[in-house]
């Protein structure tokens, strides 16, 4: 039972990392989504609070407000190594959002506040798939509130800083007794009449599953940056978002049986026989009798960008984003004694590697009412081959983006963007550190991200 319990909780927290990395959400601005999500070296007004808080120092209006939402539609596939049958995850769309409000206090001093979803996604593989013992479905939402202040020196240099106040929630389901897991009990038919019919009943259906959920405590990080106009045409920007260690102090679990009374009655009959043969029993761990405590880091991000403004209508911006995934080297889980006595705490090695994202985008102001945008980016995976599994179906990704802004009024903008992301298919064989079980497969993914936003300013 140690192995079952540990695997449940490891899967749960790995899935949170999936949403932060494998689907690290690039949806903090509809405008910038159309440009490959560049922004470290761009003067974005209120929206600079996320990309580079120093950019807020160049705000042109007394008040700027923007808000938007993105729909993330994923197409995630799995097939066994050497097999032809593909399984497609049945994912519900994710809808990360953002709200920014920026204020010019003095000519060279600005402040603002923002709310967005820097992490969040969902994966649903189904109840009876081959990897149901690792994960059935997961969902994560993480929010960041950021009060920000920025000061501009000599019209050419600006610095900014903000506090990232972060919180969130998650849920995960996995099969504790996957479909077909009880087939081995048929050898006990001579000792326990009816056990064959019992095993056949759960040949294609998990006999028991667990849904784990929890809320994180509020954690605080910081976002700092500097922006410098080298000339009238070239601007350089550097921003740094700190690592934040998220903490789940009291995660809860709900157990779901197809027929709890039948399962427990059969367990009372077969467990003494199995144990006399030196095998584990089929008792489901009492995860719903207590809580667990767990922590994991959300990585730091260093962005370095350069913008070239060719003229009043056209600009190009590029940047490199360094993601500090090397911080995720081990996963630690501690159980409360209400569940089981000591000996069940987990220290699971992960050894992620730091990764980079390369971004390039361009914007063309066609008329006083229309702006058009194009962009692209390449996102490296930090997950090593030996850790690739259905909870973290991570791979290198390439994104192509486009967008536009329409201004029906001089101070009102309606933003549209679309991002297409394709993964570079990847094989992986995951060995559970606790049970020694190996789960292999080929994973591939694509995503479609339409976005809409509104922006309004007061002179």
BELZI-V452051 format. One record per pair of residues at least 4 apart in sequence whose ideal C-beta (glycine too) atoms are under 7 Angstrom apart, sorted by sequence separation. I is the first residue (numbers start at 1). J is the second residue. If there is no record, write none. Layout:
BEGIN
<<I;J> <I;J>>
END
This chain:
BEGIN
<<1;5> <2;6> <3;7> <4;8> <5;9> <6;10> <7;11> <8;12> <9;13> <10;14> <11;15> <14;18> <16;20> <17;21> <18;22> <19;23> <20;24> <29;33> <33;37> <38;42> <44;48> <47;51> <48;52> <49;53> <51;55> <79;83> <105;109> <125;129> <128;132> <131;135> <132;136> <153;157> <177;181> <188;192> <189;193> <194;198> <195;199> <196;200> <197;201> <199;203> <230;234> <259;263> <260;264> <261;265> <262;266> <263;267> <264;268> <266;270> <267;271> <270;274> <271;275> <272;276> <273;277> <275;279> <310;314> <335;339> <337;341> <340;344> <366;370> <383;387> <388;392> <408;412> <432;436> <18;23> <32;37> <39;44> <43;48> <48;53> <59;64> <105;110> <127;132> <153;158> <177;182> <202;207> <230;235> <274;279> <310;315> <335;340> <366;371> <383;388> <387;392> <407;412> <431;436> <432;437> <27;33> <32;38> <79;85> <104;110> <105;111> <125;131> <152;158> <189;195> <229;235> <230;236> <257;263> <274;280> <275;281> <309;315> <365;371> <366;372> <388;394> <407;413> <408;414> <26;33> <32;39> <44;51> <48;55> <49;56> <79;86> <103;110> <151;158> <188;195> <189;196> <228;235> <274;281> <308;315> <364;371> <431;438> <48;56> <79;87> <102;110> <103;111> <150;158> <151;159> <227;235> <228;236> <307;315> <308;316> <363;371> <364;372> <405;413> <406;414> <77;86> <78;87> <103;112> <127;136> <150;159> <186;195> <335;344> <383;392> <405;414> <429;438> <430;439> <29;39> <77;87> <102;112> <125;135> <126;136> <150;160> <185;195> <186;196> <227;237> <271;281> <307;317> <335;345> <363;373> <405;415> <26;37> <40;51> <44;55> <77;88> <101;112> <125;136> <149;160> <271;282> <334;345> <362;373> <383;394> <429;440> <39;51> <40;52> <43;55> <100;112> <101;113> <125;137> <148;160> <149;161> <225;237> <226;238> <270;282> <271;283> <305;317> <306;318> <333;345> <361;373> <362;374> <403;415> <404;416> <428;440> <39;52> <42;55> <46;59> <75;88> <76;89> <124;137> <186;199> <225;238> <305;318> <333;346> <361;374> <381;394> <403;416> <428;441> <45;59> <100;114> <123;137> <148;162> <185;199> <225;239> <267;281> <305;319> <332;346> <361;375> <381;395> <403;417> <32;47> <43;58> <45;60> <76;91> <99;114> <123;138> <147;162> <224;239> <225;240> <267;282> <304;319> <331;346> <332;347> <360;375> <381;396> <403;418> <427;442> <428;443> <31;47> <98;114> <99;115> <122;138> <146;162> <147;163> <183;199> <223;239> <224;240> <267;283> <303;319> <304;320> <360;376> <380;396> <401;417> <402;418> <74;91> <98;115> <122;139> <146;163> <182;199> <330;347> <331;348> <379;396> <425;442> <426;443> <29;47> <46;64> <98;116> <146;164> <223;241> <303;321> <330;348> <359;377> <379;397> <401;419> <425;443> <32;51> <45;64> <46;65> <47;66> <97;116> <121;140> <330;349> <331;350> <358;377> <425;444> <46;66> <73;93> <97;117> <120;140> <144;164> <145;165> <182;202> <183;203> <221;241> <222;242> <301;321> <302;322> <330;350> <357;377> <358;378> <378;398> <379;399> <399;419> <400;420> <29;50> <72;93> <96;117> <119;140> <120;141> <144;165> <221;242> <329;350> <357;378> <399;420> <423;444> <28;50> <71;93> <72;94> <120;142> <144;166> <221;243> <301;323> <328;350> <329;351> <357;379> <377;399> <399;421> <423;445> <119;142> <143;166> <179;202> <180;203> <221;244> <357;380> <376;399> <423;446> <71;95> <96;120> <117;141> <118;142> <142;166> <143;167> <179;203> <299;323> <300;324> <328;352> <356;380> <376;400> <397;421> <398;422> <422;446> <70;95> <117;142> <143;168> <179;204> <182;207> <219;244> <299;324> <355;380> <376;401> <397;422> <421;446> <69;95> <70;96> <94;120> <117;143> <118;144> <142;168> <179;205> <219;245> <299;325> <326;352> <355;381> <375;401> <397;423> <421;447> <94;121> <141;168> <179;206> <219;246> <325;352> <326;353> <355;382> <374;401> <69;97> <94;122> <115;143> <116;144> <140;168> <141;169> <178;206> <219;247> <299;327> <325;353> <326;354> <354;382> <374;402> <395;423> <396;424> <420;448> <68;97> <177;206> <255;284> <325;354> <353;382> <373;402> <395;424> <68;98> <92;122> <115;145> <140;170> <177;207> <216;246> <217;247> <297;327> <324;354> <325;355> <352;382> <373;403> <395;425> <419;449> <67;98> <91;122> <139;170> <175;206> <177;208> <216;247> <297;328> <323;354> <352;383> <353;384> <373;404> <395;426> <418;449> <67;99> <91;123> <92;124> <114;146> <139;171> <176;208> <216;248> <217;249> <255;287> <296;328> <322;354> <323;355> <372;404> <418;450> <91;124> <113;146> <176;209> <255;288> <323;356> <351;384> <371;404> <66;100> <89;123> <90;124> <113;147> <114;148> <138;172> <175;209> <176;210> <214;248> <253;287> <254;288> <322;356> <323;357> <370;404> <371;405> <417;451> <65;100> <89;124> <113;148> <174;209> <253;288> <296;331> <321;356> <65;101> <89;125> <90;126> <112;148> <137;173> <173;209> <174;210> <214;250> <320;356> <321;357> <370;406> <416;452> <33;70> <111;148> <135;172> <136;173> <173;210> <214;251> <295;332> <350;387> <369;406> <415;452> <30;68> <64;102> <111;149> <136;174> <173;211> <214;252> <294;332> <320;358> <321;359> <369;407> <388;426> <415;453> <135;174> <136;175> <212;251> <213;252> <252;291> <294;333> <389;428> <63;103> <110;150> <134;174> <171;211> <172;212> <251;291> <319;359> <388;428> <414;454> <415;455> <133;174> <171;212> <212;253> <250;291> <251;292> <292;333> <293;334> <318;359> <389;430> <62;104> <87;129> <109;151> <132;174> <133;175> <171;213> <211;253> <292;334> <318;360> <388;430> <413;455> <27;70> <59;102> <61;104> <108;151> <132;175> <170;213> <210;253> <211;254> <251;294> <292;335> <385;428> <387;430> <108;152> <170;214> <249;293> <292;336> <317;361> <412;456> <59;104> <133;178> <169;214> <210;255> <211;256> <248;293> <290;335> <291;336> <411;456> <56;102> <132;178> <169;215> <248;294> <290;336> <316;362> <411;457> <76;123> <132;179> <208;255> <209;256> <315;362> <168;216> <208;256> <247;295> <290;338> <315;363> <395;443> <72;121> <167;216> <208;257> <246;295> <289;338> <290;339> <207;257> <245;295> <246;296> <289;339> <314;364> <389;439> <393;443> <395;445> <49;100> <57;108> <59;110> <128;179> <167;218> <207;258> <313;364> <245;297> <246;298> <287;339> <313;365> <393;445> <47;100> <49;102> <57;110> <165;218> <166;219> <205;258> <286;339> <46;100> <56;110> <243;297> <244;298> <46;101> <165;220> <166;221> <208;263> <243;298> <46;102> <56;112> <164;220> <207;263> <243;299> <45;102> <163;220> <164;221> <243;300> <325;382> <164;222> <242;300> <163;222> <164;223> <241;300> <323;382> <162;222> <240;300> <241;301> <161;222> <162;223> <240;302> <49;112> <161;224> <50;114> <160;224> <239;303> <49;114> <160;225> <238;303> <46;112> <50;116> <238;304> <159;226> <198;266> <237;305> <27;96> <29;98> <158;227> <28;98> <236;306> <25;96> <157;228> <195;266> <156;228> <234;306> <235;307> <136;209> <156;229> <132;206> <234;308> <195;270> <233;308> <128;204> <208;284> <233;309> <128;205> <146;223> <164;241> <192;269> <210;287> <128;206> <166;244> <192;270> <127;206> <164;244> <243;324> <188;270> <191;273> <243;327> <185;270> <188;273> <348;433> <28;116> <25;117> <56;148> <25;118> <57;150> <25;119> <56;150> <57;151> <58;152> <24;119> <25;120> <53;148> <57;152> <54;150> <49;146> <53;150> <23;121> <20;119> <49;148> <19;119> <58;158> <182;282> <19;120> <57;158> <19;121> <57;160> <54;158> <56;160> <18;123> <54;159> <54;160> <53;160> <177;284> <53;161> <176;284> <53;162> <49;162> <15;135> <19;140> <11;134> <15;138> <11;135> <16;140> <15;140> <16;170> <15;172> <12;172> <11;172> <11;174> <8;174> <53;223> <53;224> <54;225> <4;176> <53;225> <54;226> <55;227> <52;225> <54;227> <52;227> <119;298> <55;237> <54;237> <52;237> <41;227> <53;239> <52;239> <51;239> <41;235> <41;236> <41;237> <40;237> <40;238> <40;239> <12;212> <8;210> <8;212> <52;303> <134;389> <135;390> <134;390> <135;391> <134;391> <131;390> <40;303> <40;304> <41;305> <40;305> <41;306> <42;307> <125;390> <41;307> <38;305> <42;317> <41;317> <20;298> <41;319> <8;287> <17;296> <38;317> <40;319> <5;285> <16;296> <38;318> <4;285> <13;294> <38;319> <1;283> <5;287> <35;317> <9;292> <13;296> <1;285> <9;294> <21;325> <134;439> <131;439> <17;328> <78;390> <76;393> <13;331> <10;331> <38;359> <37;359> <38;360> <36;359> <38;361> <9;333> <36;360> <36;361> <35;361> <35;362> <35;363> <10;346> <9;346> <38;375> <6;344> <10;348> <35;373> <5;344> <34;373> <36;375> <6;346> <35;375> <36;376> <37;377> <34;375> <36;377> <2;344> <81;427> <68;415> <81;440> <80;440> <81;441> <21;382> <80;441> <81;442> <79;441> <36;399> <78;441> <79;442> <36;401> <78;443> <35;401> <34;401> <77;444> <33;401> <34;402> <34;403> <76;445> <22;392> <33;403> <34;404> <75;445> <22;393> <74;445> <75;446> <22;394> <31;403> <18;391> <21;394> <30;403> <74;447> <18;392> <31;405> <73;447> <17;392> <72;447> <73;448> <15;391> <14;391> <72;449> <14;392> <71;449> <70;449> <71;450> <11;391> <70;451> <34;417> <68;451> <69;452> <31;415> <33;417> <68;452> <30;415> <68;453> <30;416> <33;419> <67;453> <68;454> <30;417> <66;453> <67;454> <66;454> <66;455> <65;455> <65;456> <64;457> <63;457> <63;458> <61;457> <62;458> <61;458> <62;459> <61;459> <33;451> <30;451> <27;449> <30;452> <31;453> <30;453> <27;451> <7;432> <7;434> <6;434> <7;435> <3;434> <3;435>>
END
